[in-house]
Amino acid sequence: MPMPGSTDLRQTLRRELTREAGTDADAKALAAATLRVSDALAGQLAMLIGAGGVEALAARSLHVVQRSFPWLAEAQPPGASEGPFALLAFCMERQEPNDATEAAAAVLATLGGLLVALIGETLTMGVLRAAWPSAFAKETQQEARNR
């Protein structure tokens, strides 16, 4: 099972974003897929930490990842108050698809790592599985067989 914040989780998220957007998606389609994927996570997380908590963790994750992807800090969309996931998607639209996917996976995996620090790995993995069942379906089936 991928550990939140880990390279394995990034790989899982890259696959999920590609599945959601389509294999030959351009950056705009990947940005839209990222919004859908992050909305699913935000919906699950809001039940635990509230909308403000989701916003704070997403903003922190975006800030941390800007070190690796400086272009995330360079642009501000007209409605920047729409939140960090909207800013991420806005910035992604102007990049090459591979770079856009890498940045989105990094932001979401970083958010997962922050969650582990706050609520623990078991609860975090439950939230991630609830938000993205298709991303973890294979592992969940494997875990059930091991019981």
Secondary structure as the mmCIF struct_conf table of DSSP 4:
data_model
#
loop_
_struct_conf.conf_type_id
_struct_conf.id
_struct_conf.beg_label_comp_id
_struct_conf.beg_label_asym_id
_struct_conf.beg_label_seq_id
_struct_conf.end_label_comp_id
_struct_conf.end_label_asym_id
_struct_conf.end_label_seq_id
HELX_LH_PP_P HELX_LH_PP_P1 PRO A 2 MET A 3
TURN_TY1_P TURN_TY1_P1 PRO A 4 GLY A 5
BEND BEND1 SER A 6 SER A 6
HELX_RH_AL_P HELX_RH_AL_P1 THR A 7 ALA A 21
TURN_TY1_P TURN_TY1_P2 THR A 23 ASP A 24
HELX_RH_AL_P HELX_RH_AL_P2 ALA A 27 VAL A 65
TURN_TY1_P TURN_TY1_P3 GLN A 66 SER A 68
TURN_TY1_P TURN_TY1_P4 PRO A 70 PRO A 70
HELX_RH_AL_P HELX_RH_AL_P3 TRP A 71 GLU A 74
TURN_TY1_P TURN_TY1_P5 PRO A 78 GLY A 79
HELX_RH_3T_P HELX_RH_3T_P1 ALA A 80 GLU A 82
HELX_RH_AL_P HELX_RH_AL_P4 PRO A 84 MET A 92
TURN_TY1_P TURN_TY1_P6 GLU A 93 ARG A 94
BEND BEND2 GLN A 95 GLN A 95
HELX_RH_AL_P HELX_RH_AL_P5 PRO A 97 ILE A 119
HELX_RH_AL_P HELX_RH_AL_P6 GLU A 121 ALA A 131
HELX_RH_AL_P HELX_RH_AL_P7 PRO A 133 ASN A 146
#
